[in-house]
Amino acid sequence: MADSAVLVGGPDDLLERIVAAPAPGEDLKIPHRGGYEHFKPTSRHQDGPQGPLPVYEWWERTEIAE
Protein backbone atom coordinates (compact mmCIF):
# COMPACT_ATOMS: atom_id res chain seq x y z
CA MET A 1 0.00 0.00 0.00
CA ALA A 2 1.27 3.49 -0.87
CA ASP A 3 1.84 5.94 1.96
CA SER A 4 1.03 8.86 -0.34
CA ALA A 5 -1.49 9.77 -3.02
CA VAL A 6 -1.51 12.22 -5.94
CA LEU A 7 -4.29 14.83 -6.24
CA VAL A 8 -5.48 15.90 -9.70
CA GLY A 9 -7.96 18.65 -10.51
CA GLY A 10 -9.44 21.11 -8.06
CA PRO A 11 -8.32 24.69 -7.45
CA ASP A 12 -5.10 25.90 -9.08
CA ASP A 13 -3.88 27.37 -5.78
CA LEU A 14 -3.98 23.99 -4.01
CA LEU A 15 -0.21 23.57 -3.89
CA GLU A 16 0.13 20.22 -2.06
CA ARG A 17 -0.46 17.60 -4.75
CA ILE A 18 1.16 14.64 -2.98
CA VAL A 19 -0.58 13.94 0.33
CA ALA A 20 -0.93 11.14 2.89
CA ALA A 21 -3.08 8.36 1.45
CA PRO A 22 -6.27 7.34 3.25
CA ALA A 23 -7.35 3.72 3.70
CA PRO A 24 -8.03 2.04 0.34
CA GLY A 25 -11.35 3.10 -1.19
CA GLU A 26 -11.85 6.13 1.09
CA ASP A 27 -12.28 9.68 -0.25
CA LEU A 28 -9.88 12.50 0.67
CA LYS A 29 -11.12 15.75 2.24
CA ILE A 30 -8.52 18.55 2.14
CA PRO A 31 -9.10 21.81 4.10
CA HIS A 32 -8.58 24.77 1.77
CA ARG A 33 -9.66 28.47 1.75
CA GLY A 34 -12.45 28.16 4.33
CA GLY A 35 -13.84 24.91 2.96
CA TYR A 36 -12.93 21.40 1.91
CA GLU A 37 -11.83 20.05 -1.45
CA HIS A 38 -13.06 16.49 -1.97
CA PHE A 39 -11.15 13.93 -4.00
CA LYS A 40 -12.28 10.42 -5.00
CA PRO A 41 -9.98 7.47 -5.67
CA THR A 42 -9.46 6.40 -9.28
CA SER A 43 -8.01 3.21 -10.73
CA ARG A 44 -5.04 5.22 -12.08
CA HIS A 45 -1.52 5.51 -10.70
CA GLN A 46 1.16 8.15 -11.29
CA ASP A 47 4.91 7.93 -10.73
CA GLY A 48 5.97 9.72 -7.56
CA PRO A 49 8.99 9.84 -5.26
CA GLN A 50 7.98 6.50 -3.66
CA GLY A 51 7.12 4.80 -6.97
CA PRO A 52 3.59 4.44 -8.38
CA LEU A 53 1.07 6.41 -6.29
CA PRO A 54 -2.73 6.14 -6.41
CA VAL A 55 -4.44 9.07 -8.15
CA TYR A 56 -7.36 10.88 -6.48
CA GLU A 57 -9.49 13.15 -8.65
CA TRP A 58 -11.27 16.30 -7.45
CA TRP A 59 -15.07 16.09 -7.51
CA GLU A 60 -16.51 18.83 -5.28
CA ARG A 61 -15.97 21.61 -2.77
CA THR A 62 -17.92 22.16 0.43
CA GLU A 63 -17.87 25.18 2.73
CA ILE A 64 -17.05 25.00 6.43
CA ALA A 65 -20.11 25.98 8.49
CA GLU A 66 -19.55 28.89 10.85
Protein Blocks (a to p, Z undefined) as FASTA:
>chain_A
ZZbdcdeehjfklmblbdcdddehiacdddeehiacdddddfbdcddfkopadddddfbd
cdddZZ
